[in-house]
Each structure stands twice: as structure tokens, then as C-alpha cells.
Amino acid sequence: MYKKLFNLMVLMISVLTLNLLTGFITNYIINYKTDINPYKFTGIAMLT
């Protein structure tokens, strides 16, 4: 029982951590947008 609960918690923490990480990366790219070609910027934003 505890092993299933532990695996579920690890999965949830991993998903939330990846969500925070991609949010920070996207915000950094949006703020860094000063001299990037709009097509390249859209492609990079779609990948993250």
C-alpha cells in the first residue's frame, strides 16, 4: 500500500516540477525576445 502511494507522490512531484521548469523557461524566452526573428521565437515557444 505504501509503495503505491509513494510512487504516486513521486509522479505528482515530478510533473509539478517539470511544469514549473517549463514555465520559467517560457517566461525567460518571452523576456529575452528583443532581437529574435518572430518565426524562430514562435518555434522555440512551441517547443517548450
PyMOL Python script that loads the backbone (N, CA, C, O; Angstrom):
from pymol import cmd

cmd.read_pdbstr("""\
ATOM      1  N   MET A   1       0.815  -1.193   0.000  1.00  0.00           N
ATOM      2  CA  MET A   1       0.000   0.000   0.000  1.00  0.00           C
ATOM      3  C   MET A   1       0.860   1.258   0.000  1.00  0.00           C
ATOM      4  O   MET A   1       0.609   2.184  -0.771  1.00  0.00           O
ATOM      5  N   TYR A   2       1.869   1.292   0.860  1.00  0.00           N
ATOM      6  CA  TYR A   2       2.709   2.492   0.935  1.00  0.00           C
ATOM      7  C   TYR A   2       3.569   2.669  -0.302  1.00  0.00           C
ATOM      8  O   TYR A   2       3.897   3.793  -0.680  1.00  0.00           O
ATOM      9  N   LYS A   3       3.934   1.566  -0.933  1.00  0.00           N
ATOM     10  CA  LYS A   3       4.751   1.660  -2.140  1.00  0.00           C
ATOM     11  C   LYS A   3       3.963   2.321  -3.274  1.00  0.00           C
ATOM     12  O   LYS A   3       4.522   3.136  -4.009  1.00  0.00           O
ATOM     13  N   LYS A   4       2.697   1.993  -3.430  1.00  0.00           N
ATOM     14  CA  LYS A   4       1.867   2.620  -4.459  1.00  0.00           C
ATOM     15  C   LYS A   4       1.671   4.108  -4.171  1.00  0.00           C
ATOM     16  O   LYS A   4       1.723   4.943  -5.074  1.00  0.00           O
ATOM     17  N   LEU A   5       1.446   4.416  -2.907  1.00  0.00           N
ATOM     18  CA  LEU A   5       1.279   5.818  -2.514  1.00  0.00           C
ATOM     19  C   LEU A   5       2.559   6.601  -2.749  1.00  0.00           C
ATOM     20  O   LEU A   5       2.512   7.733  -3.230  1.00  0.00           O
ATOM     21  N   PHE A   6       3.707   6.011  -2.416  1.00  0.00           N
ATOM     22  CA  PHE A   6       4.986   6.663  -2.640  1.00  0.00           C
ATOM     23  C   PHE A   6       5.228   6.907  -4.131  1.00  0.00           C
ATOM     24  O   PHE A   6       5.676   7.985  -4.522  1.00  0.00           O
ATOM     25  N   ASN A   7       4.929   5.900  -4.963  1.00  0.00           N
ATOM     26  CA  ASN A   7       5.107   6.055  -6.410  1.00  0.00           C
ATOM     27  C   ASN A   7       4.194   7.152  -6.966  1.00  0.00           C
ATOM     28  O   ASN A   7       4.601   7.912  -7.844  1.00  0.00           O
ATOM     29  N   LEU A   8       2.976   7.232  -6.461  1.00  0.00           N
ATOM     30  CA  LEU A   8       2.053   8.275  -6.887  1.00  0.00           C
ATOM     31  C   LEU A   8       2.570   9.659  -6.492  1.00  0.00           C
ATOM     32  O   LEU A   8       2.500  10.594  -7.291  1.00  0.00           O
ATOM     33  N   MET A   9       3.080   9.797  -5.287  1.00  0.00           N
ATOM     34  CA  MET A   9       3.614  11.090  -4.836  1.00  0.00           C
ATOM     35  C   MET A   9       4.845  11.497  -5.647  1.00  0.00           C
ATOM     36  O   MET A   9       5.000  12.669  -5.993  1.00  0.00           O
ATOM     37  N   VAL A  10       5.707  10.550  -5.945  1.00  0.00           N
ATOM     38  CA  VAL A  10       6.888  10.858  -6.763  1.00  0.00           C
ATOM     39  C   VAL A  10       6.462  11.311  -8.150  1.00  0.00           C
ATOM     40  O   VAL A  10       7.034  12.257  -8.691  1.00  0.00           O
ATOM     41  N   LEU A  11       5.477  10.659  -8.728  1.00  0.00           N
ATOM     42  CA  LEU A  11       4.966  11.048 -10.039  1.00  0.00           C
ATOM     43  C   LEU A  11       4.376  12.448  -9.999  1.00  0.00           C
ATOM     44  O   LEU A  11       4.642  13.254 -10.891  1.00  0.00           O
ATOM     45  N   MET A  12       3.583  12.749  -8.987  1.00  0.00           N
ATOM     46  CA  MET A  12       2.964  14.070  -8.876  1.00  0.00           C
ATOM     47  C   MET A  12       4.009  15.165  -8.699  1.00  0.00           C
ATOM     48  O   MET A  12       3.910  16.220  -9.325  1.00  0.00           O
ATOM     49  N   ILE A  13       4.998  14.928  -7.863  1.00  0.00           N
ATOM     50  CA  ILE A  13       6.047  15.924  -7.643  1.00  0.00           C
ATOM     51  C   ILE A  13       6.863  16.119  -8.910  1.00  0.00           C
ATOM     52  O   ILE A  13       7.257  17.243  -9.219  1.00  0.00           O
ATOM     53  N   SER A  14       7.120  15.057  -9.642  1.00  0.00           N
ATOM     54  CA  SER A  14       7.871  15.170 -10.897  1.00  0.00           C
ATOM     55  C   SER A  14       7.110  16.003 -11.924  1.00  0.00           C
ATOM     56  O   SER A  14       7.695  16.862 -12.583  1.00  0.00           O
ATOM     57  N   VAL A  15       5.827  15.758 -12.061  1.00  0.00           N
ATOM     58  CA  VAL A  15       5.016  16.507 -13.027  1.00  0.00           C
ATOM     59  C   VAL A  15       4.953  17.978 -12.643  1.00  0.00           C
ATOM     60  O   VAL A  15       5.095  18.846 -13.504  1.00  0.00           O
ATOM     61  N   LEU A  16       4.742  18.270 -11.370  1.00  0.00           N
ATOM     62  CA  LEU A  16       4.682  19.663 -10.931  1.00  0.00           C
ATOM     63  C   LEU A  16       6.018  20.373 -11.096  1.00  0.00           C
ATOM     64  O   LEU A  16       6.054  21.549 -11.457  1.00  0.00           O
ATOM     65  N   THR A  17       7.108  19.676 -10.837  1.00  0.00           N
ATOM     66  CA  THR A  17       8.431  20.268 -11.012  1.00  0.00           C
ATOM     67  C   THR A  17       8.704  20.581 -12.483  1.00  0.00           C
ATOM     68  O   THR A  17       9.221  21.651 -12.803  1.00  0.00           O
ATOM     69  N   LEU A  18       8.364  19.664 -13.365  1.00  0.00           N
ATOM     70  CA  LEU A  18       8.549  19.918 -14.792  1.00  0.00           C
ATOM     71  C   LEU A  18       7.669  21.062 -15.279  1.00  0.00           C
ATOM     72  O   LEU A  18       8.078  21.831 -16.149  1.00  0.00           O
ATOM     73  N   ASN A  19       6.474  21.181 -14.731  1.00  0.00           N
ATOM     74  CA  ASN A  19       5.597  22.282 -15.095  1.00  0.00           C
ATOM     75  C   ASN A  19       6.207  23.623 -14.671  1.00  0.00           C
ATOM     76  O   ASN A  19       6.179  24.586 -15.438  1.00  0.00           O
ATOM     77  N   LEU A  20       6.751  23.687 -13.467  1.00  0.00           N
ATOM     78  CA  LEU A  20       7.409  24.916 -13.017  1.00  0.00           C
ATOM     79  C   LEU A  20       8.622  25.241 -13.876  1.00  0.00           C
ATOM     80  O   LEU A  20       8.844  26.400 -14.229  1.00  0.00           O
ATOM     81  N   LEU A  21       9.396  24.237 -14.209  1.00  0.00           N
ATOM     82  CA  LEU A  21      10.597  24.444 -15.012  1.00  0.00           C
ATOM     83  C   LEU A  21      10.250  24.974 -16.402  1.00  0.00           C
ATOM     84  O   LEU A  21      10.882  25.919 -16.874  1.00  0.00           O
ATOM     85  N   THR A  22       9.268  24.387 -17.055  1.00  0.00           N
ATOM     86  CA  THR A  22       8.891  24.875 -18.379  1.00  0.00           C
ATOM     87  C   THR A  22       8.279  26.268 -18.301  1.00  0.00           C
ATOM     88  O   THR A  22       8.428  27.061 -19.232  1.00  0.00           O
ATOM     89  N   GLY A  23       7.595  26.576 -17.206  1.00  0.00           N
ATOM     90  CA  GLY A  23       7.061  27.930 -17.019  1.00  0.00           C
ATOM     91  C   GLY A  23       8.171  28.953 -16.909  1.00  0.00           C
ATOM     92  O   GLY A  23       8.087  30.022 -17.513  1.00  0.00           O
ATOM     93  N   PHE A  24       9.221  28.643 -16.144  1.00  0.00           N
ATOM     94  CA  PHE A  24      10.356  29.556 -16.022  1.00  0.00           C
ATOM     95  C   PHE A  24      11.079  29.726 -17.354  1.00  0.00           C
ATOM     96  O   PHE A  24      11.476  30.836 -17.711  1.00  0.00           O
ATOM     97  N   ILE A  25      11.250  28.630 -18.089  1.00  0.00           N
ATOM     98  CA  ILE A  25      11.926  28.710 -19.391  1.00  0.00           C
ATOM     99  C   ILE A  25      11.113  29.561 -20.358  1.00  0.00           C
ATOM    100  O   ILE A  25      11.678  30.388 -21.074  1.00  0.00           O
ATOM    101  N   THR A  26       9.804  29.371 -20.391  1.00  0.00           N
ATOM    102  CA  THR A  26       8.954  30.150 -21.288  1.00  0.00           C
ATOM    103  C   THR A  26       8.981  31.628 -20.931  1.00  0.00           C
ATOM    104  O   THR A  26       9.064  32.476 -21.819  1.00  0.00           O
ATOM    105  N   ASN A  27       8.913  31.947 -19.648  1.00  0.00           N
ATOM    106  CA  ASN A  27       8.978  33.346 -19.235  1.00  0.00           C
ATOM    107  C   ASN A  27      10.322  33.965 -19.588  1.00  0.00           C
ATOM    108  O   ASN A  27      10.374  35.126 -19.995  1.00  0.00           O
ATOM    109  N   TYR A  28      11.403  33.219 -19.441  1.00  0.00           N
ATOM    110  CA  TYR A  28      12.720  33.740 -19.796  1.00  0.00           C
ATOM    111  C   TYR A  28      12.808  34.014 -21.289  1.00  0.00           C
ATOM    112  O   TYR A  28      13.352  35.039 -21.700  1.00  0.00           O
ATOM    113  N   ILE A  29      12.281  33.111 -22.100  1.00  0.00           N
ATOM    114  CA  ILE A  29      12.326  33.299 -23.554  1.00  0.00           C
ATOM    115  C   ILE A  29      11.477  34.505 -23.953  1.00  0.00           C
ATOM    116  O   ILE A  29      11.876  35.276 -24.825  1.00  0.00           O
ATOM    117  N   ILE A  30      10.323  34.674 -23.331  1.00  0.00           N
ATOM    118  CA  ILE A  30       9.460  35.810 -23.663  1.00  0.00           C
ATOM    119  C   ILE A  30      10.148  37.126 -23.301  1.00  0.00           C
ATOM    120  O   ILE A  30      10.052  38.096 -24.052  1.00  0.00           O
ATOM    121  N   ASN A  31      10.835  37.172 -22.169  1.00  0.00           N
ATOM    122  CA  ASN A  31      11.524  38.402 -21.767  1.00  0.00           C
ATOM    123  C   ASN A  31      12.791  38.631 -22.574  1.00  0.00           C
ATOM    124  O   ASN A  31      13.252  39.769 -22.660  1.00  0.00           O
ATOM    125  N   TYR A  32      13.370  37.602 -23.165  1.00  0.00           N
ATOM    126  CA  TYR A  32      14.617  37.700 -23.920  1.00  0.00           C
ATOM    127  C   TYR A  32      14.363  38.046 -25.383  1.00  0.00           C
ATOM    128  O   TYR A  32      15.314  38.150 -26.159  1.00  0.00           O
ATOM    129  N   LYS A  33      13.142  38.219 -25.766  1.00  0.00           N
ATOM    130  CA  LYS A  33      12.689  38.305 -27.154  1.00  0.00           C
ATOM    131  C   LYS A  33      13.203  39.517 -27.927  1.00  0.00           C
ATOM    132  O   LYS A  33      12.747  39.717 -29.053  1.00  0.00           O
ATOM    133  N   THR A  34      14.078  40.307 -27.431  1.00  0.00           N
ATOM    134  CA  THR A  34      14.410  41.599 -28.022  1.00  0.00           C
ATOM    135  C   THR A  34      14.813  41.533 -29.480  1.00  0.00           C
ATOM    136  O   THR A  34      14.298  42.320 -30.275  1.00  0.00           O
ATOM    137  N   ASP A  35      15.703  40.639 -29.875  1.00  0.00           N
ATOM    138  CA  ASP A  35      16.197  40.661 -31.250  1.00  0.00           C
ATOM    139  C   ASP A  35      16.091  39.308 -31.956  1.00  0.00           C
ATOM    140  O   ASP A  35      16.897  39.008 -32.837  1.00  0.00           O
ATOM    141  N   ILE A  36      15.121  38.502 -31.585  1.00  0.00           N
ATOM    142  CA  ILE A  36      14.933  37.196 -32.208  1.00  0.00           C
ATOM    143  C   ILE A  36      13.926  37.333 -33.345  1.00  0.00           C
ATOM    144  O   ILE A  36      12.938  38.059 -33.228  1.00  0.00           O
ATOM    145  N   ASN A  37      14.183  36.635 -34.433  1.00  0.00           N
ATOM    146  CA  ASN A  37      13.245  36.566 -35.550  1.00  0.00           C
ATOM    147  C   ASN A  37      11.901  36.024 -35.038  1.00  0.00           C
ATOM    148  O   ASN A  37      11.886  35.041 -34.297  1.00  0.00           O
ATOM    149  N   PRO A  38      10.776  36.645 -35.419  1.00  0.00           N
ATOM    150  CA  PRO A  38       9.474  36.186 -34.886  1.00  0.00           C
ATOM    151  C   PRO A  38       9.173  34.725 -35.193  1.00  0.00           C
ATOM    152  O   PRO A  38       8.541  34.048 -34.383  1.00  0.00           O
ATOM    153  N   TYR A  39       9.611  34.227 -36.343  1.00  0.00           N
ATOM    154  CA  TYR A  39       9.357  32.823 -36.672  1.00  0.00           C
ATOM    155  C   TYR A  39      10.167  31.896 -35.768  1.00  0.00           C
ATOM    156  O   TYR A  39       9.662  30.868 -35.318  1.00  0.00           O
ATOM    157  N   LYS A  40      11.422  32.258 -35.503  1.00  0.00           N
ATOM    158  CA  LYS A  40      12.244  31.449 -34.600  1.00  0.00           C
ATOM    159  C   LYS A  40      11.687  31.505 -33.186  1.00  0.00           C
ATOM    160  O   LYS A  40      11.655  30.493 -32.485  1.00  0.00           O
ATOM    161  N   PHE A  41      11.248  32.689 -32.766  1.00  0.00           N
ATOM    162  CA  PHE A  41      10.688  32.840 -31.416  1.00  0.00           C
ATOM    163  C   PHE A  41       9.438  31.972 -31.249  1.00  0.00           C
ATOM    164  O   PHE A  41       9.268  31.320 -30.219  1.00  0.00           O
ATOM    165  N   THR A  42       8.567  31.963 -32.256  1.00  0.00           N
ATOM    166  CA  THR A  42       7.352  31.147 -32.173  1.00  0.00           C
ATOM    167  C   THR A  42       7.697  29.662 -32.112  1.00  0.00           C
ATOM    168  O   THR A  42       7.076  28.907 -31.365  1.00  0.00           O
ATOM    169  N   GLY A  43       8.694  29.244 -32.903  1.00  0.00           N
ATOM    170  CA  GLY A  43       9.113  27.837 -32.878  1.00  0.00           C
ATOM    171  C   GLY A  43       9.682  27.432 -31.529  1.00  0.00           C
ATOM    172  O   GLY A  43       9.374  26.354 -31.021  1.00  0.00           O
ATOM    173  N   ILE A  44      10.505  28.285 -30.950  1.00  0.00           N
ATOM    174  CA  ILE A  44      11.091  27.989 -29.637  1.00  0.00           C
ATOM    175  C   ILE A  44       9.993  27.944 -28.569  1.00  0.00           C
ATOM    176  O   ILE A  44      10.002  27.065 -27.706  1.00  0.00           O
ATOM    177  N   ALA A  45       9.056  28.882 -28.626  1.00  0.00           N
ATOM    178  CA  ALA A  45       7.979  28.901 -27.636  1.00  0.00           C
ATOM    179  C   ALA A  45       7.093  27.661 -27.759  1.00  0.00           C
ATOM    180  O   ALA A  45       6.587  27.159 -26.755  1.00  0.00           O
ATOM    181  N   MET A  46       6.905  27.171 -28.973  1.00  0.00           N
ATOM    182  CA  MET A  46       6.091  25.971 -29.161  1.00  0.00           C
ATOM    183  C   MET A  46       6.798  24.720 -28.669  1.00  0.00           C
ATOM    184  O   MET A  46       6.138  23.756 -28.283  1.00  0.00           O
ATOM    185  N   LEU A  47       8.128  24.712 -28.674  1.00  0.00           N
ATOM    186  CA  LEU A  47       8.867  23.540 -28.195  1.00  0.00           C
ATOM    187  C   LEU A  47       8.862  23.423 -26.685  1.00  0.00           C
ATOM    188  O   LEU A  47       8.978  22.313 -26.166  1.00  0.00           O
ATOM    189  N   THR A  48       8.732  24.531 -25.952  1.00  0.00           N
ATOM    190  CA  THR A  48       8.782  24.461 -24.506  1.00  0.00           C
ATOM    191  C   THR A  48       7.433  24.250 -23.895  1.00  0.00           C
ATOM    192  O   THR A  48       7.315  24.169 -22.672  1.00  0.00           O
TER     193      THR A  48
END
""", "prot")
cmd.dss("prot")
cmd.show_as("cartoon", "prot")
cmd.util.cbc("prot")
cmd.orient("prot")
